[in-house]
Amino acid sequence: MKHKLLQWICCPGCHSPLTLHSAQSEEEEVIEGSLACLQCGQVYPVRKGVPWFEKFGNPTVESRSRDHFGTLWTEYSGEPEPVAAKEHVDRLEEALQRKIPQGRAGLDAGSGDGRDTFCMAQRNPHLDLISLEISEGANHTFSRCKGLSNVHVIGGSVLRLPLKSGVLDFAYSYGVLHHTLDPHKGFAEMCRVLGPKGSVAVYLYEDHAENRWKRWALKGVRGLRKVSVKLGPKQLWALCTLLSPFVWFFFTVPSKILRLVPVWASKADAIPFNFGQGPLSLRGDLYDRFGAKIEYRLSRQGIEQWYSGQSCVEVTVCHMPDVAGWACWGRKAESR
């Protein structure tokens, strides 16, 4: 944790300022210590360079979701690809035709193992990036980004952001809000921390109201989830490793063949899991789909209402190429 982070963070319970105590530092980083709230007296630990704000959580639902994704990021996450590789943020920017990082400071909400955080921070050294993750993936992000002076990693929930209101220029979240207890609340929190003209970009699962084939496939997935969510992380990963080649062969390969024929190319996007890159490339996506304890599916109209409810303008909600979900962007209206 860098001392500079104190200008943005606050108590997630009462939004009051925090003070740093018993700090043990290495160069610019506070490695061990605690943060105390001046108003309510809550104390939050700093462990291995990451301040943790996870006290305000649902121990029966949210913690299980946290542990599920923590296992994915810490045990099954691969090595980082070169910066030139296409990451989630690149795909979202392509779909929206907009640059997501902007201004002087921003948020990566639900950063997982830190791949997007690393890429955005390295490509934009002029801005400070706060990387929030509720799981042990935060430690993975801290290690990945250790050489970047503009990255600030915190452990906490997007539903209770430990950040002051109106202090950031952009907020970004890929595939996170639909796995929380209250996606709308998480979105509102992301908007709360933005200043005037700040932008919010998110990727969300869609309800497939416009695609009957994917609606039927979704019903099948929901049936399997009744069993798969009860499996332990190792058992689920083994199952997803076994299933990935079959899903790739029966879904991804046919979609690639369709794209070779111009008159059929448009039908390729209707096939589920059309984005696989190889027989084992779908393990992580299957682990996500079959193991997440919470999963919401959202409509275009519903998302547009979220943005309008937060006084956002220039709103875009569109399909992601080759991925089943919504690419969404909006900018907060300038204060009068």
N, C-alpha and C positions, 0 to 999 in steps of 0.2 A: 504494500500500500504506500503510495506516494503522498507526502504532506499536501500536495496540491489538491488532492481529492476532497479535502475538508470543505472547499468552497462550494461543492455541489451536493454533498450528502447531508442527510438529516435523519432523525429518528423516524422509522416507518410507522410508529404508533401514533405520535402526536405532532410530527413534522417540526420538532424543535431542533436547535443546533446541537452538535456533538463536540465533545472535547476528547483529545487523545491522552491516554494514561499509560504509564509503565512501558513505554515504547522501546523495543530493541531493534536497532536499525542496521542495515548493511548497505552502504553507499546511499542511494536515494530512496531505498525501500524500507518501510517499517515491516519487519518480519513477524514480530510477536508484540502483543500489547492488548489494549482494550479501548473501546469508545463508549463514553458515558453521555446520556442525555441530560441536558441542563434542566429540563422541565419535569419529566416523569421519573427520572432516575434509572431507567433501563440501561444495562451495560451489555455491550456487544463485543465479542472477542475478535482479535486479529490473529489468525493462525496461518503460518507459512506464507505470509505476505497478503492474505486475503481477509478483509473484514466480513464477518458473517452476521446476517440479520434474519436468521430463519426462525426466531422465536415465535413469530406470529403466523403459525401454520396449522392446518388441520392434520392431526397426527395419524388419522386413519385412512385418509384419501390422498391428500397432497403429498405426504411423506412417501407413500408407496409409489406414486408417480415420479417423485424425485429420485428414489432409489433405482427405479426402472431405467430412466435415462442416464443416471450416473454410471450404471454398469455399462451401458452402451458407449459412453464417452471415454471412460477410463480403462475398460478392459478390451473392447472390441473396436475402438477407433483406430484407423490406420495412420501411417505417417503422413505429415503434411505434404501436399503436392506443391510444385513450384508456383510462385505467385502468378505466373501467366495462365495457370489452369483456371478453368471456369468453375467458380464457386457459386453458392446459392445467391449471394448478393449480385453476381454477374447475371445470372438468369433472370432475377427479378428486374434488374435495370434494363435488360433487353426487352422484356415483356412490356414494361412501362414506358420505355424510351425516355428515361429520366435518370440523372445521376443521384444516387441516394445520399452519400455523405456530403454535407454542405455546412458552411459556417465554421465556427470555432470549436464547438463541442457537441457530441452526440451520444446516443445510447444504442447498444446492441443488446436487446432484451431477450434472454433465453439463448445465450451464446453457445451452449453445448460444449464442444471441445475447443472452441476458439478459432476455428478455421476462418470464418468470416471476419471476426475481430482482427485477426492477424493481417488479412489481406487489406481490409479497409484502412487500418492504421498505417501499414507500410506504404500504401499507395498515396496516403494523404497525411504526410508528416506534420502539416501545419495545424491539424485539428486534434483535440483530445477526445478519446473514445472511452466511454464507460461501458464495460462488458459485464453484464449481470447474468448469473446462472444460479439456479436453486440447488443443483446437484454438485457432486464432487468433480464434475467437469470443470468447475471454476479453478481448481488446482491445476488441471490440465492446461487451461487457458493461460494461467499465470506462468507456467513453465514455457509454453509455446511463445509467449510474447515478452519474455524477460528482457530481451535486448531493445525493446521499443519503449522509449521514454514517454510516449503519448498514450499509453494504454493503462487503464485503471480498472482492475478486476474486483468485483464485489459479489458476495454470495447472498442471494435474497430472492424474493418472489416478485414477479411482474404485477401481481395483484396488490402489493403493498410496497411500492417502490421507495427505497430509502433515499430519495432525492428531493431537493427543494423544487417548488413550483416555478415554472417559467424560466429555467436556467439553461436549457439546451436548444440547439438549432435543428436537430433532427432526431427521430427515433425510428429504429428498424427492428423487425422481429420476423423470423422465418420459421413457420411451422410450430409455433409455441402456444399461442393464445387458445387454439382449439383443444389443447390438452390441459387447460386449467379449469378450476371449478367454476369460474365466471369469466368467459372470454370478453364480454362487453366491459366489465369492470377493469380488466387488464388493459384494454384499448383506451379506456378513459384515463387510466393512470399514465399511460404513455403520452397522451395529449396534455395532461396536467403539467408535466415537467417541461413542456415546450414553451418557448417565448413566442411573441407575435411573428407570424410568417414562418414559424417552424413547421417542418414536414414530418409526416408519419407514413412509413411504408411497411406493409405486412404481407405475408403469404399465409393463406388460410385454406383449410379443406372446404371443398364445395359440397352441396347437397345433391348434385347431379340431377336437378329437376329438369334440365334441358337435354339429358342423355339417358334414354331408357335402358340401354345396354349396361352402362355403368351403374345405374340404379339397381339393376338385378344383381350385378356382381357385388355391390355394396351390401345387399341383403345377405348374400352368402358369407361375406367377410364378417358381418355382425354375428351370424350364427357360429362361426368358428371362434370368434372372440370370447364367447361365453365360456369356452374351455381354455383357450390360450392365455387369457389374463390370469389364470390360476397357476400357470407354470412358473417355476423359478427361472432366473435369468439364464443360467447355463442350459437348462432343458429347452427353453424357448429359443436360444441362439442355435442350438443343435437342430431343432425343428426347422428354423428358418434357413439354415445352411442346406438342409435336405430338400426343402421346398423350392429354393431359389432357382436351380437349374430347370425344374419343371415349369415354373411360372415364366421364366425367360423363354423357354422353348414354345410354350403354348400361347403366350401373349405377346412378348416382345418381338420374336421372330416373325410371326404373321404381320405385325404392324410395320416392320421394316420392309417386308415383301410388298405390302400394299403401297408404300411410299415410292416404290420403283415404277409404279404404273400411274401416270398422271391423272387418269380419270378416277382412280381409287384412292389417291393420296389423302384426300380430305377425310376418308373413313378411318384412316390409321389412328387418328387422335381419339377416336371413340373407343378404342380397345384399351382396357385397363393394363397397367404396367407396361406401357409402350416405350418407356424411357430406359430400359435395361441396357447395360453396356457389355455384359458377358454373363455366363452361367451363374457366377456367384455374386454378381453386382447388386442383386436385389435383397441380400441378407439384411442390411441395415434398414431398408424401407419396410420389409416384412416384419422385422423386430419392432419397428415403430408402430405399424398398423395392428399387429396382433397382440402386443404386450402393453400398450399404453392403457392405464387404468381409466382415463377420462378421454372421451373423444366427442367433439361437437362437429356437425356439418352445417355450413352456413350458406345462405342464399345471397345472390347479388343485391337484391333489394334490402335485405337486412343489413348488409355491410354498408351500403350507401346511407342508410339511416344512422348508423353509428357515426359516420363522418359528419353528416349534417347536424347531428346532435351535439357535436363538439365544435361547431361553427367553422368547419373546414370548407375550403373552396378548391376549385380545379381538381375535383375528385375523379379518379380513374379506378375502375374495377373491371379487370379483364382476365381471360383465361391465360394460364401459363402454358407456353408451348411445350409439348412432350411431358407435362406433369399435370396430374389431376388436382387442380386447385385454382384459387383466385390470387392474382397479383393486384395489390391495392395501394393507392397513394393519394394523399391529400395534403393541403397546406392550410394551417390555421389562418383565419382572416386577421388582417392587421387591426390592432386595437384602435378604437376611436376616442 
